[in-house]
């Protein structure tokens, strides 16, 4: 199409995860490192927003702090060298500024507000347009949302690499060594950036991926199931143990992961003392989401009161 329209001289890059983005040439390594750090920070900003917005005294303050933090992060990545140490220092300072913006907000905590864990298909649960801003609607009903982040998928795929290497008896290979080094570097970056919010996220720490997988094991062992369904079930168990009064699974219509999880959630709910778990499917058509959330929140409040 480019050639047909007279753009024969355009250089085409076709990055793919199949070759670890080798199609980017010499840009591949700095691109991956920068992208990983950007994802980490995006999750931290999103988590801060959801922990503050339900309790803000001036509507829009938390969203404003979030937008400022996101713009600050983008500027920092755009204007800073890709040299790893210098870039990490600059991004860490950006996160400190973001943290301080949230700390300055006028909020009033309410222990009566139920905490609702959000799991589901990655894009649909994170994209407010796709899920009809379900979290915003939940907050209107007086709930606080704990949204599963995006980097848990990265950690999961890393763990799958090592599981397959073990199955193929290739743990002592150069490929395994490279995977181990990459994971160590990723973990070091994560520890450095998460430490900025250590006090702010006390009690809301994200679990290690292997803890999530062990939580899922009685229902969907990773050796027999694959993908988001394993993470959703395991994270639902973890969130319930951390005090969630309910779990919502957000998925696109006909999503296999959502369908499998929906079949398991009744047993999971019984094992967790009757915690309300509800699947919400989205296909772009109008639905009475407000009514359904109102009913669901009554169940969550009842569970919270019963469980103390």
Secondary structure in CASP SS format (residue, H / E / C, confidence):
PFRMAT SS
TARGET T0000
AUTHOR 0000-0000-0000
METHOD secondary structure of the structure
MODEL  1
X C 1.00
X C 1.00
X C 1.00
X C 1.00
X C 1.00
X C 1.00
X C 1.00
X C 1.00
X C 1.00
X C 1.00
X C 1.00
X C 1.00
X C 1.00
X C 1.00
X C 1.00
X C 1.00
X H 1.00
X H 1.00
X H 1.00
X C 1.00
X C 1.00
X H 1.00
X H 1.00
X H 1.00
X H 1.00
X H 1.00
X H 1.00
X H 1.00
X H 1.00
X H 1.00
X H 1.00
X H 1.00
X H 1.00
X H 1.00
X H 1.00
X H 1.00
X H 1.00
X H 1.00
X H 1.00
X H 1.00
X H 1.00
X H 1.00
X H 1.00
X H 1.00
X H 1.00
X H 1.00
X H 1.00
X H 1.00
X H 1.00
X H 1.00
X H 1.00
X H 1.00
X H 1.00
X H 1.00
X H 1.00
X E 1.00
X C 1.00
X C 1.00
X C 1.00
X C 1.00
X H 1.00
X H 1.00
X H 1.00
X H 1.00
X H 1.00
X H 1.00
X H 1.00
X H 1.00
X H 1.00
X H 1.00
X H 1.00
X H 1.00
X H 1.00
X H 1.00
X H 1.00
X H 1.00
X H 1.00
X H 1.00
X H 1.00
X C 1.00
X C 1.00
X C 1.00
X C 1.00
X H 1.00
X H 1.00
X H 1.00
X H 1.00
X H 1.00
X H 1.00
X H 1.00
X H 1.00
X H 1.00
X H 1.00
X H 1.00
X H 1.00
X H 1.00
X H 1.00
X H 1.00
X H 1.00
X H 1.00
X H 1.00
X H 1.00
X H 1.00
X C 1.00
X C 1.00
X C 1.00
X E 1.00
X C 1.00
X C 1.00
X C 1.00
X C 1.00
X C 1.00
X C 1.00
X C 1.00
X E 1.00
X E 1.00
X E 1.00
X E 1.00
X E 1.00
X E 1.00
X C 1.00
X H 1.00
X H 1.00
X H 1.00
X H 1.00
X H 1.00
X C 1.00
X C 1.00
X C 1.00
X C 1.00
X C 1.00
X C 1.00
X C 1.00
X H 1.00
X H 1.00
X H 1.00
X H 1.00
X H 1.00
X H 1.00
X H 1.00
X C 1.00
X C 1.00
X C 1.00
X E 1.00
X E 1.00
X E 1.00
X E 1.00
X C 1.00
X C 1.00
X C 1.00
X H 1.00
X H 1.00
X H 1.00
X H 1.00
X H 1.00
X H 1.00
X H 1.00
X H 1.00
X H 1.00
X H 1.00
X H 1.00
X H 1.00
X H 1.00
X H 1.00
X H 1.00
X H 1.00
X H 1.00
X C 1.00
X C 1.00
X C 1.00
X C 1.00
X C 1.00
X C 1.00
X H 1.00
X H 1.00
X H 1.00
X H 1.00
X H 1.00
X H 1.00
X H 1.00
X H 1.00
X H 1.00
X H 1.00
X H 1.00
X H 1.00
X H 1.00
X H 1.00
X H 1.00
X H 1.00
X H 1.00
X H 1.00
X H 1.00
X H 1.00
X H 1.00
X H 1.00
X H 1.00
X H 1.00
X C 1.00
X C 1.00
X C 1.00
X C 1.00
X C 1.00
X C 1.00
X C 1.00
X C 1.00
X C 1.00
X C 1.00
X C 1.00
X H 1.00
X H 1.00
X H 1.00
X H 1.00
X H 1.00
X H 1.00
X H 1.00
X H 1.00
X C 1.00
X C 1.00
X C 1.00
X C 1.00
X C 1.00
X C 1.00
X C 1.00
X C 1.00
X C 1.00
X C 1.00
X C 1.00
X H 1.00
X H 1.00
X H 1.00
X H 1.00
X H 1.00
X H 1.00
X H 1.00
X H 1.00
X H 1.00
X H 1.00
X H 1.00
X H 1.00
X H 1.00
X H 1.00
X C 1.00
X C 1.00
X C 1.00
X C 1.00
X E 1.00
X E 1.00
X E 1.00
X E 1.00
X E 1.00
X E 1.00
X E 1.00
X C 1.00
X C 1.00
X C 1.00
X H 1.00
X H 1.00
X H 1.00
X H 1.00
X H 1.00
X H 1.00
X H 1.00
X H 1.00
X H 1.00
X H 1.00
X H 1.00
X H 1.00
X H 1.00
X H 1.00
X H 1.00
X H 1.00
X C 1.00
X C 1.00
X C 1.00
X C 1.00
X E 1.00
X E 1.00
X E 1.00
X E 1.00
X E 1.00
X E 1.00
X E 1.00
X C 1.00
X C 1.00
X C 1.00
X C 1.00
X C 1.00
X C 1.00
X H 1.00
X H 1.00
X H 1.00
X H 1.00
X H 1.00
X H 1.00
X H 1.00
X H 1.00
X H 1.00
X H 1.00
X H 1.00
X H 1.00
X H 1.00
X H 1.00
X H 1.00
X H 1.00
X H 1.00
X H 1.00
X H 1.00
X C 1.00
END
